[in-house]
Amino acid sequence: MEYTDMNARTIDRWCQEGWEWGKPLPKEKYEAAKCGEWDVLLTPTRPVPHGWFGEIRGKRLLGLASGGAQQMPVFAALGADCAVLDYSESQIAREREYAAREGYAMDILRADMTKPLPFENDSFDIIFHPVSNCYVREVEPIWRECARILKKGGRLLASFDNGINYLVGEDEERIIHKMPFDPLSDPALMEECMRDDVGVQFSHTFEEELGGLLRAGFRLCDLYEDTNGTGRLHELNINTFMAVLCIKE
């Protein structure tokens, strides 16, 4: 079994256990979005600036690794022509159920984002990609695929972990890990991931994340940072996530 299959099964189980990022958007927030009142998250606590999206109505928008019916119902309510891709069966099922209940159309695909994305070149105006690169070993191929399927001038809104979470232990009191955090090259780390039930996760550098975006042909237009939302690092106001707005040149 590939590590991405292991992660998909882990997330499926988390969803069944009530995982925060697997709970669909409340009905009242969907109705509010139809009236123009909305926010979405790329990181745990800070809403994405609305200006990052530009015009949404009528735009072709992909939620990449964005299943779970948290953000996509908002974009559908705002009039986007939506597609969502996720590798978790449970997250995909939530999207299908929500779209069927509310009566909107959306392309819903289960696929592994570490493989070539199943879309033609220049297919999308906007890609929305919440924190998920931590579950893949190599991020630059994903950025290249995003550049391929975005139209010229298209927008990529993405977020990722800055690596600090992988330095510390579960209690966030001490630095206990060396970098990079790569369970595929360290059996002890793999055992730790399985014991702590966090899936197979990986740290990435800014050279990989931001540098990879630039090398893929994106222009970095804006960014912000965020905390975990809970835990000791959050209490100390230590940022652990970054969200970026990039434009395809």
VOPAGU-2260 file (C-alpha; in pm, 1 decimal, decimal comma):
REM VOPAGU-2260
SITE   aa  ch    i         X         Y         Z
SITE  MET   A    0       0,0       0,0       0,0
SITE  GLU   A    1     133,2     346,8     -91,3
SITE  TYR   A    2     161,2     604,0     185,2
SITE  THR   A    3    -105,9     818,2      16,6
SITE  ASP   A    4    -350,3     526,6      42,9
SITE  MET   A    5    -263,7     493,9     411,1
SITE  ASN   A    6    -335,3     863,4     459,7
SITE  ALA   A    7    -666,4     842,8     276,6
SITE  ARG   A    8    -778,3     556,3     501,1
SITE  THR   A    9    -661,5     743,9     811,0
SITE  ILE   A   10    -860,0    1053,9     714,3
SITE  ASP   A   11   -1164,6     839,3     639,8
SITE  ARG   A   12   -1146,5     709,1     995,0
SITE  TRP   A   13   -1092,8    1054,8    1141,3
SITE  CYS   A   14   -1405,5    1173,8     961,4
SITE  GLN   A   15   -1607,4     891,6    1109,9
SITE  GLU   A   16   -1475,2     992,0    1453,0
SITE  GLY   A   17   -1583,8    1355,3    1413,1
SITE  TRP   A   18   -1266,5    1520,1    1278,3
SITE  GLU   A   19   -1295,0    1900,3    1276,3
SITE  TRP   A   20   -1193,6    1931,1     910,5
SITE  GLY   A   21   -1445,3    1669,1     802,5
SITE  LYS   A   22   -1758,2    1841,9     935,5
SITE  PRO   A   23   -1970,2    1990,7     654,7
SITE  LEU   A   24   -2067,0    2357,1     647,1
SITE  PRO   A   25   -2373,2    2429,2     864,1
SITE  LYS   A   26   -2690,6    2489,3     665,2
SITE  GLU   A   27   -2728,3    2846,0     797,9
SITE  LYS   A   28   -2381,0    2939,8     671,5
SITE  TYR   A   29   -2463,2    2805,6     326,1
SITE  GLU   A   30   -2778,6    3016,3     319,4
SITE  ALA   A   31   -2579,7    3319,4     438,2
SITE  ALA   A   32   -2327,6    3266,0     158,8
SITE  LYS   A   33   -2609,7    3278,9     -96,2
SITE  CYS   A   34   -2686,7    3625,1      43,6
SITE  GLY   A   35   -2323,1    3733,6      14,9
SITE  GLU   A   36   -2220,2    3677,0     377,7
SITE  TRP   A   37   -1932,1    3431,6     389,7
SITE  ASP   A   38   -1578,2    3344,0     493,9
SITE  VAL   A   39   -1354,0    3043,8     424,9
SITE  LEU   A   40   -1036,1    2916,2     588,4
SITE  LEU   A   41    -704,6    2810,4     438,5
SITE  THR   A   42    -543,3    2787,2     784,2
SITE  PRO   A   43    -689,5    2706,7    1126,4
SITE  THR   A   44    -816,9    3049,1    1239,1
SITE  ARG   A   45    -771,8    3338,3     992,6
SITE  PRO   A   46   -1033,5    3384,5     717,3
SITE  VAL   A   47    -902,6    3429,3     364,0
SITE  PRO   A   48    -925,5    3791,8     243,0
SITE  HIS   A   49   -1214,7    3812,5      -3,9
SITE  GLY   A   50   -1000,1    4018,3    -239,5
SITE  TRP   A   51    -771,5    3721,0    -294,8
SITE  PHE   A   52   -1042,6    3555,3    -503,9
SITE  GLY   A   53   -1127,3    3837,6    -739,6
SITE  GLU   A   54   -1458,6    3773,8    -911,9
SITE  ILE   A   55   -1599,1    3433,2    -815,5
SITE  ARG   A   56   -1935,8    3415,2    -993,3
SITE  GLY   A   57   -1905,8    3226,5   -1320,3
SITE  LYS   A   58   -1543,6    3130,3   -1262,2
SITE  ARG   A   59   -1421,1    2772,6   -1292,1
SITE  LEU   A   60   -1289,8    2684,5    -943,2
SITE  LEU   A   61   -1110,6    2370,0    -824,6
SITE  GLY   A   62   -1095,8    2268,7    -460,4
SITE  LEU   A   63    -772,4    2068,4    -455,0
SITE  ALA   A   64    -757,3    1827,3    -159,9
SITE  SER   A   65   -1051,3    2032,0     -34,6
SITE  GLY   A   66   -1320,4    1769,9      24,1
SITE  GLY   A   67   -1547,1    1758,5     325,3
SITE  ALA   A   68   -1812,2    2013,4     216,2
SITE  GLN   A   69   -1664,4    2296,5     421,6
SITE  GLN   A   70   -1550,3    2542,6     154,7
SITE  MET   A   71   -1696,2    2414,3    -171,4
SITE  PRO   A   72   -2061,0    2479,8     -72,6
SITE  VAL   A   73   -1963,0    2843,8     -12,9
SITE  PHE   A   74   -1810,3    2873,7    -359,2
SITE  ALA   A   75   -2112,9    2705,5    -515,9
SITE  ALA   A   76   -2342,2    2945,7    -329,5
SITE  LEU   A   77   -2138,2    3237,2    -466,2
SITE  GLY   A   78   -2196,6    3119,4    -822,3
SITE  ALA   A   79   -1866,8    2949,4    -908,5
SITE  ASP   A   80   -1854,2    2655,2   -1149,4
SITE  CYS   A   81   -1697,0    2410,9    -904,9
SITE  ALA   A   82   -1493,5    2093,8    -908,6
SITE  VAL   A   83   -1340,2    1922,5    -607,9
SITE  LEU   A   84   -1066,3    1659,0    -590,3
SITE  ASP   A   85    -979,8    1462,5    -278,4
SITE  TYR   A   86    -837,5    1116,9    -204,1
SITE  SER   A   87   -1052,5    1047,6     102,3
SITE  GLU   A   88   -1370,2     851,1      31,1
SITE  SER   A   89   -1540,8    1009,4     332,0
SITE  GLN   A   90   -1453,7    1364,2     231,0
SITE  ILE   A   91   -1578,4    1299,5    -122,2
SITE  ALA   A   92   -1899,5    1143,7      11,9
SITE  ARG   A   93   -1969,6    1457,5     215,2
SITE  GLU   A   94   -1937,4    1670,4     -98,3
SITE  ARG   A   95   -2178,7    1449,3    -292,2
SITE  GLU   A   96   -2432,0    1447,3      -9,5
SITE  TYR   A   97   -2419,1    1824,6      38,1
SITE  ALA   A   98   -2448,4    1903,1    -334,2
SITE  ALA   A   99   -2740,9    1661,7    -372,0
SITE  ARG   A  100   -2920,1    1806,7     -70,2
SITE  GLU   A  101   -2879,7    2168,5    -181,7
SITE  GLY   A  102   -2936,7    2097,4    -549,3
SITE  TYR   A  103   -2621,5    2237,6    -708,8
SITE  ALA   A  104   -2398,4    2073,5    -969,1
SITE  MET   A  105   -2030,4    2008,6    -905,9
SITE  ASP   A  106   -1766,5    1779,3   -1053,1
SITE  ILE   A  107   -1654,5    1554,8    -766,9
SITE  LEU   A  108   -1347,9    1338,3    -819,4
SITE  ARG   A  109   -1157,4    1098,0    -597,6
SITE  ALA   A  110    -791,9    1106,0    -700,1
SITE  ASP   A  111    -439,6    1115,5    -556,0
SITE  MET   A  112    -291,2    1464,2    -603,6
SITE  THR   A  113      62,4    1321,3    -611,7
SITE  LYS   A  114     -28,4    1181,1    -955,2
SITE  PRO   A  115     -95,6    1393,0   -1268,0
SITE  LEU   A  116    -422,7    1576,9   -1211,9
SITE  PRO   A  117    -712,6    1452,6   -1430,9
SITE  PHE   A  118    -780,1    1788,6   -1598,8
SITE  GLU   A  119    -688,9    1948,6   -1930,8
SITE  ASN   A  120    -442,6    2235,5   -1956,1
SITE  ASP   A  121    -584,4    2581,7   -1876,6
SITE  SER   A  122    -902,5    2440,6   -1719,3
SITE  PHE   A  123    -947,9    2663,9   -1412,6
SITE  ASP   A  124    -958,9    3028,2   -1310,1
SITE  ILE   A  125    -905,1    2959,5    -938,8
SITE  ILE   A  126    -750,8    2674,6    -737,4
SITE  PHE   A  127    -824,1    2661,2    -364,5
SITE  HIS   A  128    -576,5    2431,7    -185,3
SITE  PRO   A  129    -601,8    2415,1     197,1
SITE  VAL   A  130    -327,5    2264,0     413,7
SITE  SER   A  131    -260,9    1914,6     278,3
SITE  ASN   A  132      96,3    1916,9     147,6
SITE  CYS   A  133     197,0    1782,1     487,5
SITE  TYR   A  134      57,0    1446,8     368,3
SITE  VAL   A  135     276,8    1428,4      57,0
SITE  ARG   A  136     650,3    1380,4      26,1
SITE  GLU   A  137     715,7    1601,7    -277,6
SITE  VAL   A  138     530,6    1928,8    -331,6
SITE  GLU   A  139     690,9    2072,2    -645,4
SITE  PRO   A  140     514,2    1828,3    -881,6
SITE  ILE   A  141     183,2    1947,2    -732,8
SITE  TRP   A  142     272,2    2312,1    -797,9
SITE  ARG   A  143     365,8    2227,7   -1157,3
SITE  GLU   A  144      33,1    2052,4   -1208,6
SITE  CYS   A  145    -150,7    2352,5   -1060,7
SITE  ALA   A  146      29,7    2579,3   -1307,6
SITE  ARG   A  147     -59,6    2346,3   -1594,3
SITE  ILE   A  148    -433,3    2336,9   -1526,1
SITE  LEU   A  149    -472,6    2705,8   -1437,6
SITE  LYS   A  150    -545,1    2959,8   -1709,5
SITE  LYS   A  151    -296,3    3240,1   -1761,4
SITE  GLY   A  152    -367,0    3496,8   -1492,5
SITE  GLY   A  153    -543,2    3230,7   -1284,0
SITE  ARG   A  154    -520,3    3238,1    -906,6
SITE  LEU   A  155    -381,5    2975,6    -668,7
SITE  LEU   A  156    -482,8    3017,2    -304,6
SITE  ALA   A  157    -283,6    2766,6    -101,1
SITE  SER   A  158    -163,3    2701,8     252,1
SITE  PHE   A  159      97,4    2486,9     419,4
SITE  ASP   A  160     274,9    2407,0     745,8
SITE  ASN   A  161     598,5    2600,7     805,2
SITE  GLY   A  162     772,4    2304,4     973,4
SITE  ILE   A  163     763,0    2412,1    1337,5
SITE  ASN   A  164     498,1    2154,2    1429,9
SITE  TYR   A  165     738,5    1878,3    1323,1
SITE  LEU   A  166    1017,1    1994,6    1551,0
SITE  VAL   A  167     826,8    1951,7    1875,6
SITE  GLY   A  168     667,5    1662,9    2059,9
SITE  GLU   A  169     296,9    1612,2    2111,7
SITE  ASP   A  170     298,6    1835,0    2421,5
SITE  GLU   A  171     478,7    2110,0    2221,7
SITE  GLU   A  172     721,5    2160,5    2511,3
SITE  ARG   A  173    1055,0    2051,4    2360,6
SITE  ILE   A  174    1231,1    2020,9    2025,5
SITE  ILE   A  175    1268,1    1646,8    1971,8
SITE  HIS   A  176    1291,0    1593,4    1593,1
SITE  LYS   A  177    1556,5    1675,8    1337,6
SITE  MET   A  178    1454,6    1801,5     995,1
SITE  PRO   A  179    1334,1    1693,9     750,5
SITE  PHE   A  180    1052,0    1499,9     908,1
SITE  ASP   A  181    1025,7    1209,7     663,2
SITE  PRO   A  182     881,8     880,2     789,4
SITE  LEU   A  183     958,9     706,9     458,6
SITE  SER   A  184    1330,7     739,2     527,3
SITE  ASP   A  185    1317,2     683,4     904,3
SITE  PRO   A  186    1145,7     368,9    1038,8
SITE  ALA   A  187    1139,7     514,9    1392,0
SITE  LEU   A  188     944,9     816,4    1267,3
SITE  MET   A  189     703,3     592,0    1079,9
SITE  GLU   A  190     644,5     395,1    1398,3
SITE  GLU   A  191     584,5     722,2    1584,4
SITE  CYS   A  192     333,1     842,4    1322,7
SITE  MET   A  193     143,8     514,7    1344,6
SITE  ARG   A  194     147,4     520,2    1724,5
SITE  ASP   A  195      24,1     880,3    1741,7
SITE  ASP   A  196    -233,1     823,3    1464,7
SITE  VAL   A  197    -132,1    1130,0    1261,7
SITE  GLY   A  198    -103,4     963,3     922,9
SITE  VAL   A  199     220,7     966,5     724,4
SITE  GLN   A  200     323,8    1332,6     740,0
SITE  PHE   A  201     619,5    1527,0     604,1
SITE  SER   A  202     786,5    1859,0     680,0
SITE  HIS   A  203     868,6    2095,0     392,7
SITE  THR   A  204    1096,8    2395,6     367,4
SITE  PHE   A  205    1011,4    2737,5     228,5
SITE  GLU   A  206    1255,2    2652,1     -49,9
SITE  GLU   A  207    1024,2    2365,6    -146,0
SITE  GLU   A  208     696,2    2549,2     -93,2
SITE  LEU   A  209     760,8    2911,3    -195,6
SITE  GLY   A  210    1057,3    2836,0    -418,3
SITE  GLY   A  211     861,6    2558,5    -584,7
SITE  LEU   A  212     575,6    2796,0    -660,5
SITE  LEU   A  213     812,2    3045,2    -822,0
SITE  ARG   A  214     986,2    2773,9   -1024,8
SITE  ALA   A  215     646,2    2646,8   -1144,0
SITE  GLY   A  216     575,9    2988,0   -1298,3
SITE  PHE   A  217     371,6    3160,0   -1029,1
SITE  ARG   A  218     401,2    3517,2    -905,7
SITE  LEU   A  219     365,6    3549,2    -529,1
SITE  CYS   A  220     120,6    3833,7    -463,1
SITE  ASP   A  221      37,4    3813,2     -92,8
SITE  LEU   A  222      65,8    3593,7     214,9
SITE  TYR   A  223     -27,2    3571,8     581,6
SITE  GLU   A  224      59,7    3346,5     876,2
SITE  ASP   A  225    -152,0    3166,4    1135,0
SITE  THR   A  226    -124,8    2953,6    1447,4
SITE  ASN   A  227    -254,4    2603,8    1520,3
SITE  GLY   A  228    -562,7    2748,2    1687,5
SITE  THR   A  229    -507,2    2532,9    1997,8
SITE  GLY   A  230    -215,5    2402,2    2204,0
SITE  ARG   A  231      95,8    2552,8    2358,6
SITE  LEU   A  232     241,2    2694,6    2035,9
SITE  HIS   A  233     -88,3    2873,8    1978,2
SITE  GLU   A  234     -88,9    3006,4    2335,0
SITE  LEU   A  235     260,5    3145,3    2272,9
SITE  ASN   A  236     136,4    3304,7    1947,6
SITE  ILE   A  237     386,7    3106,1    1740,6
SITE  ASN   A  238     278,8    3091,9    1377,0
SITE  THR   A  239     289,6    2744,7    1226,0
SITE  PHE   A  240     103,9    2794,1     895,6
SITE  MET   A  241     126,4    3020,3     592,6
SITE  ALA   A  242    -134,8    3102,0     329,3
SITE  VAL   A  243     -35,5    3244,9      -9,9
SITE  LEU   A  244    -200,1    3406,3    -309,3
SITE  CYS   A  245     -19,8    3332,1    -635,4
SITE  ILE   A  246     -96,1    3428,5    -995,1
SITE  LYS   A  247       2,4    3216,8   -1295,4
SITE  GLU   A  248     221,8    3427,7   -1521,0
